[in-house]
Amino acid sequence: MILEGNDLYLSKLEGKEIINLYDGSRLGVLGNAELLFDPDTGYIKGLVFPGSHRFFSFGQNKEEITIPWSSIHKVGADMMLVDLRPQKGQSRGQQI
């Protein structure tokens, strides 16, 4: 289990599968993640991943991928459920 009381450890996210609630797609498996903070408020803005991972990349895109904190709906023992909707002018392959 990844939860200790009400605490969630960032290191325990690695290896979890990402499922998009928007369209039911399997986005891949999480690799090393970093937290993105708002320096003014101290709040977590999202999770940042290197773009060389399998999910969200259809080529050799090396850009970072950010999942907004507000898009994370549930973290379970094996997967993380997110709601990532395409932004205007983007296809599903360019969601972030």
Summary of the structure (lengths in Angstrom):
residues: 96
radius of gyration: 13.3
end to end distance: 28.2
largest distance: 41.7
contacts: 223
relative contact order: 0.22
helix: 10%
strand: 35%
